């Protein structure tokens, strides 16, 4: 889904952002409202959802000279001449300049160019006077019945068209001036053209009707029913019921989550990607367009403001129905109301209970301890879990193990305080980084580099700690570190988190946002259940098979906490890591 192929020529020239500016469309002039009979009128156009495939039917219906837009019964037929949906009528003699157009057939999906599983029909009403081109598309279909109703109520045709067009675009949160939707073409580059493409793409991808997987095509009418339902609902008062938009808004929400990384990708980034991976630029342009437009639709539908960096952790209620996928139940469901939580750049739909839980502290006591070796003071936390009391350092150990040298510039420590090799952490010979550790060298409570009365946290203590915070390492993460947007957001740290145990976890790896803590399993080792098991990639807190086994260098000696992917796993010896000490 992430690498869509753009089927439209010239998409690289498209602008990526919507603006509220007026657009002068081609092919029209100021329309007169008197009835004008047309003789020898030629007309061409394009039928597009995505573009209707070659051979699709196109019908032009004549309307009466009374100007009521009632068909006279005379029809003219043609077909699309290529897979861009292009069609043409020859010289027509018509009672009125007002004509009804319909196009029906299979179409090419906007996101991959593949032929649709089901055919569809699109309608348009147009004034052919002073016009040689009239396109049929999603927007002409949406406004079709609304224009007919307004004209019957006495509204001049040109005003009815502008009003209906404005009302349709408003339903999607778009504020631009498009006087005639039949001037728009998804292959062109005006603001109106880009909007047409965005709406067409968003609708085409909505799961409500894209799950056409049955061979009998029993669900084929779903999309057509939606398009016709939109037009019917809209015709009465120019406003759209929430039930019509709930599926579109739901898909827009999923797009903002799936493509959230596009928030920080600009034109320069796209061309840099193109240089490394030729052909990727057009894909990124389409992806960016879909993301930006989906965000616009979502905000408009839920009537909420944009989620920005300075609103991280804020939440707000919404009272509009939205159809979302329930990942626990494995099905689509409709939320009539709820809450959205801002993670700095996108909204996530959450329950109020979940939001409240983010700030609910896990029960613990705060304290301090002093390392007598260097006089450094450390914060501590204490808690009880499964009948046992634990006291942990709430900060990484910073004791220096390397000699201090003096240079001309002053005092320099050759070792980075707080970062150790595994053998430094265990206070073992460096040779044990590459060879087996002899049985008996590691005690059940192994002091290692920790001060007297404390020991390096072992595997069972890490397991208990993570179980205590519901298996979610983000509950240990220092939220103050989150303010580094370049590192945190742009590199994948998503979600809202709080330091619910005062543990103050920070990453060691600034590229992949992972923290490594040295640990050990003195009397236990993981036993794979099959030869294909990857020992180092199984989640630590789901491991339940242990055997008595002498510790080796390939046994579990490091706990890896992935902040951006929110998982914890056992790991082989890491070149460097943090140390947390636990009181004996």
Secondary structure, 3 states (H helix, E strand, C coil): CCCCCCCCCCHHHCCCCCCCCECCCCCCCCCCCCCCCEEEEEEEEEEECCEECCCCEEEEEEECCCCCCCEEEEEEEEECCCCCCEEEEEEEEECCCEEEEEEEECEECCCCCCECCCCEEEEEEEECCCCCECCEEHHHHHHHHHHHHHHHCCCCHHHHHHHHHHHHHHHCCCCCECCCHHHCCCCCCCHHHHHHHHHHHHHHCCHHHHCCCCCCCCCCHHHHHHHHHHHHHHHHHCCCCHHHHHHHHHHHHHHHHHCHHHHHCCHHHHHHHHHHCCCHHHHHHHHHHHHHHHHHHHHHHHCCCCCCHHHCCCEEEECCCEEEEECCCCEEEEECCEEEEECCCCEEEECHHHHHHHCCCCCCEEEEEECCCCCCEEEEEEEEECCEEEEEECCCCCCCCCCEEEECCEEEECCCCCCECHHHHHCCCHHHHCCCCCCCCCCCCCCCCCCCCEEECCHHHHHHHHHHCCCCHHHHECHHHHHCHHHHCCCCCCCCCCCCCCCCECCCECCCCEEEEECCCCCCEECCCCCCCCHHHCEHHHCCCEECCCCCCCCCCEEEEECCCCEEEEECCCCCEECCEEEC
